[in-house]
Amino acid sequence: MTRSLDQRLETIRANPRSTGEFILADAKDADMAFGVRAPGPRNYLSRHGARPAQFSPEVWTREEFGCRNLPEFLDIIREVTHQGLVDIMLMSAYVNEQLTIKEGLFRSSCVSPAVRANDTTDVWAVRHGCYTREPSQPFRTAAIDHIQCGEIECDRATDHFPGANLGLYSITFVNELQQDRETLLWYKTFREEAERKKFSHFLEVFDPNVDSGIAPEKLGEFINDNIIRTLAGVPESGRPLFLKIVYHGPKAMEELAQYDPNLIVGILGGSAGTTYDAFKLIHDAQKYGARVALYGRKINHAEHQLAFIEMLRLITGGRISPEEAVRAYHGVLQAKRIMPNRPLEEDLKTTDQAMSYDGSAKRRSTVEIRDNPVARPKPETSGKEAKATDWPKHADGSPDFERMNSAQRLAYDLARLK
């Protein structure tokens, strides 16, 4: 079966300025980040329906087991794959083994299986954990051989393997010399192994997951320069097929997309947000040079994933506008008698979305986490004691710890102790 990804890449490379081709990926690899919550809320199930787990009613409430389980998650992956509108299905190595190697789901499919090839610490978004608040550390669980054939060493007498031969590799620059150098050394090791084993990859570049000292409006320039500098020493044989980055707006996207026609730029989706957030983001990114979008939570938290994906295809194909797509999507939900997450009027609004796995970012242009041990701000020396109200609050008056800096947290703690 000819993969749609290969066809689209060939077309884009032949005519980089054309906006006709667009690569769409469904990122179903969240089990390498969130753990039990990864499959998402049970507001959408495939046509196979629920595969209820056995919970003790005297221990659990209905709300506490409202997330899908893995069998239900696998059913959705099967259904999206059979739909055939996405070009890439991104999974964890374990899910890839179950569906690609053992089941052969992609054997006669136009969809390309792919696997998250590393899991840096800024995606360790487990409940009650604090890992995402520390500067991202390079780490890799999955092995290329495990991805390709499900064993520690593949038989390399042939280049054909039962598993995936495409992976996502993620790096996070935090603007600290030793940290970023270590990140690039790990990427270099992976690249060289991937080239030897004829394993293709695409490169995800996250914004700093801690305070980098860079103004939010300058992050696009910081990321663009780091990408070009990183890949300048890499020949074609070791370069990524395309990029996956935060959309920093038209100027940053055009700057990167026009620099090298051979460098295909894609965007990541971030948190779920409104339906209009998702549709407007992919429309604008494509307009200013993006040729790929990888949506994870935006698809996985949709009321009806197949209809949501179909709207994304209509938008990137230039057939409808984002506003029309939201209305059409709500029409599908109404016809199927599915209760939308929001009324149409609210779903047509844009919101500030988090671009980090733990949802801490408040703006589209940055991932901002306070109290960065790498770039900690200097304490104020005014000599004046902070007032008891000098810290961010929620609308109900409760303290907003996410937006507190170290001085405000100290003021809050002092006031609480008093």
N, C-alpha and C positions, 0 to 999 in steps of 0.2 A: 504494500500500500504506500503510495506517495504521500508524504507528510505535507500538510498545508504550510507548516513553518518553513520547510525548505523552499517551497515555491515562492512564498512571500519574501523571504530573504533574498532570493535570486532576483526578484523583480525590483526590490528596493535598491539593491546594489547596482543594478543596471541603470536605474533612474532615480538617484537619491532625492532629487528635487520634487518628484511626484508625490502627491498626497493620497494617491489612490489606494495603496496597500497599507494595511495596518495589522500588526501582530497583537493578538489578545491572549492573555494567560490567566488561568484561574489558579490562584495560590492556595492550595489546600495542604500547606505544610505547617500549620499552626501548632500541631502537637509537639514540635520542636521548640515551642515558645511557651505556650499556656498550659500544657498538661491536660488535665481532665476537662477544662473549659474549652479546649481547642475546637471541637466540632460545632460549637455555637449553640444558640437557643433553639429549642424544638418548635419554633414557629413555622418551619418549613421542613417537610420530609419528602422523600422521593415518592413516586407512585406506589412503591412497595409498602409504604406506611411505616408505622412504629415497630421497633423490635424491643419491647419493654424489658427493662432490667428488673430484677427482683429486689425491691427495697422494702424494709420493714416499716409499716405505717406508724408504729409507735415511736420510731426514731426519726423519721424524715417527714418533712412537709412536702406538698406537691411542688412548691416553688423551689425547694432545695435540690430536686433532681430534674430541673427544667432544661438541662442541656442534653443534646443528643449524645448517644453512646457511639462507639466506634463502628459497629455494624450499620447503624443508620447513616453515619458519615460516609462509609464506603459505598452505600447504595446511592447517595447523592453524587459521588464522584463518578460512579458508573453511568448515572443518568446524564450528567453534563457531558461526559465523554461520548455517549451515544448520540447526543444532540449534534455534536460536531461543529459547533460555532466557535469554540476556542481553539487556539493553535497549540497551546501548551497546557498540560496539567502538572502543576508543581506539587510534589508530595514529600513526605519524610521517607527515609530509606526503608523503614519497616512497612509503611503502606505501599511503597513501590514493590517490595518483595511480595506482598499479598496479592496485589492487583496486576502488576506487570509480569513478574516472574512466574508465580504459581498459577494465576488465573489466565494470563495472556490477554488481558483486557484491550491492550493497544495493538495487538498483532494485526488486526485488519481495520485499524482506525486511522483516520487522517490526523488525529491529535497526537502530539509528541509527548511522551512521559518525561518528566524531569524531576530531579531530587535536590533538596537543599543540601549542599555539600559541606557546609560548616555551620556552626551555631555559636557565634560570638556571644559574650555574656550580656550584651545589651538586649538580647531577645529572651533572656531567662526571666520571663514575666510570670513567675509562679506566685500563687497566693501567699501573702504575708512575707514575701521575700524582699530583699533590698538590693539585689544584684544589679538591677537596671539603673540604680542611682550612682554606681561607681563607673569610672571611665571604662569603656568597652575593652575587654581582654580577648585576644584571639583564641579560638578553641574550635576543635573539629571532632565530632563524634563519628560521622559517616566516613567509610573508606570507599575509594573509587571502585575497587573490585567488588565490594558488597553491593554497590549500586548497580554495577554492570551485570553481575551474575549471581549475587547472593552468597558468595563464598569469599574466604580471605584471599584466595589467589585464583584468578580466572585462567582458563585454558586459552592461551594467546596464539594458538595455532590458527585461529580465525579472528576476524574483526567483528563478527556478529555475536551479540550476547543477548540473553533472554530478558535482561533488565533494561534500565534507562541508560542512555549514553549522553545525557545532557544534565548539567547541574548548575545550580545557583551558588556562587561564592560571594559572601558578604564581607565588606570592610567598613570600618567606622573611623574616620579621622577626628581626633579631639584637639588638634593644634598643640600637642605636646610632643617634643622631639623623640624621646625614648619610646613613648607609647606608640606613636605612628610608625616609627622605624620597625618595631617588633611586629606590628600589623602587616607591614609590607614584606617582611622576611617570611612570615607564614604564607602570604599570598604567593610569593616567589616559589616556595617549596611546592605548593599545590599546583601552580601553573606548570612547572617542569614535570611533575608526575603525570598530570593530565595530558600533556603533550606526548609523553612516552607511551601512554596507554590509549592514545587517540580518543580522549574523552573531551567533549566540547563543554564549554561553560559560558554563562553570562554573568556579568559583574554587577552586584548591588552595592551602591555607595550611600550609606546613611549619613545624615547630618550628625554633628557631635551630639552624643547623648548626655553630655554634661556641659556646664558653662565653659565655653571655649575662649571667651574674651572677644569674640567677633560679633559685631552688630548683626541683628537678624537680616537686615536688608543687604548685608555684604556676604552672607553665607553662600549664595549662589556662586559668587566669584571665587570664594575659597574652595568650594567643591569642584568647580570647573577646572581651576588651575591644578588641583591635586590629581584629578583624573588624567588630564593631558600629560602632566609630569610623570605619573605612574606608568602610563602606557607608552611613553616615548622610548623607553628602553626595551620594548617587547616587540619582536617581529610578528608578522601575520600568523605564523604557525602557533603562537602561544597567546594570541589576543582573544578577548571575549567576543562572542557573536554579537552581543549588544549590551547596553547599559540599563540599569534600573536605578533611578535616582528620585529624590524629592523634586516636585515641580516648584521652582522658585520664581515663576512668573515668565512673561514673554521675553524679556531682555536676556535673562540668564539662559533660557532654553535656546533662543536663536543664536546666541554667542557660541554655545557648545555644538549645536547641530550643524552650523555652517563652517566650523573650524576644519573638519575633516569629513568629506562625504562618505568615507568608508566606515566611520564610526556611527553606528546606529544607536540613537538615544531613546530610552524608554522611561516611563514614570512608574512609581509605586503608588498605591492607593491610600495607605494610611487607615485611620479609623473609619467606621461605617458612615457616620454623618447622615445627611438627608439624601434622598434619591437625586435631587438636583445637584448636590455637591459632586456626586459620582459622575453624572452625565456632563456637567459643565467642565469638570476637570479634564476628562478625556477629550472633550471637544476643543478646549483651549490649548491643551498640550499638543494635540495633533496640528492645530492651526499654526503653531509657532515652531514646529520641527520634530516633535516626538513621533516615533513610528511604532512604539510598543507601549502597552500598558499591562501591568500585572496587578490585578485586583484580588485581594484576599478577603478581608472582613467586609468590604463593600458588596461582594457577591454573596459571601457566606451568611450574612445577616439580612439579606433581602427576603421579602415576604414570599417571592416565587423566583427562584434562581434562574430557571430556564427563560422566563419572560424578561428578567433583568438583563441577562446576557444577550438576548435577541435585540433589546433596545440599544445596548452598547454597539452591536454590529451595525444597526441602522444609522446610528450617529456617526461612526467612523466611516461608513460608506457614503456619507453626505446626503442621506435620504430624508432625515428629519433633524430638527434642532433639539437641543437639550430640553427646552421648555415643552416642545411637542412630545418628546419622549416621556417626560414625567406624566403628562396627561394621558398618553396612550398606555403607559404602564399601569396607572390607576384604573384605567378602563378594563384592562385585563384582570386586575385583582377583583374589580366589581363583578365582572362576568363569571369569575370562578368562585365568587362569594368568599373571598379572602379578606379579612379585616386588615387594612393597612396599618403600619406602625404609627403613621401620622396622617392627619387630614391633608387633603390635596394642597390647601393654601400654605400649610406649614412645610410640606414636602417640596414646595417650589422655592424655598428660601435657601440661601447659602449660610454655612456656619463655619466657625473656626475649628479646624480639625487637628487631631493629634497625628503626628507622623512617626511616633515611636511605638514600640510594641506594648509598652505599659500604659499608654494613653496619657502621659504626663504633659505632652506638648499642648500649648494653647493656641499656637499660630501655625499656619501652613508653612512658614518659611524657616522654622527652627524647631529643634527638639531641646527644650530647656528644662534642666533639672538643677535645683539649687544645691549649694554647699558642695561644689566640686572640689575634691582634694587636690586636683591638678592645677586649677586656676581659681583658687579661693580669693574673693575680694578682700581688700584690706579693711579692717574695722574702722568705723568712723571715729574721729578724734575731736569732735566738737565739745566734748566734756559735758554735754547736756544729757540727762537721763531720758530715755524714750518714754513717751506718754503711754498710759495703759491702753490706749486705743490705737497705737501706731503699728498695726499689723493688718494684713488683708483679711477680709471677712466675707462669708457667703451672704446671700440675700437675707437669710434668717438670723444673721448676727453671729453665727458660729465661726470660729477661726478657720481660715483657708490655708492649711499647712502647705499645700502644693505651691502657693505663690509667695510664701514667706522666705526672706533671706535670713542669714544667720543672726543679724542684729535684731530683726523683728521677732525671730523665734526666742531670742534671749529676753526681749521685752515681755513677750507673752508668758514665758516661764516665770519671770520675776513677779509679774502681776498675779499669776495663778498661785504662786507660793505665798504671796502676801494676803 
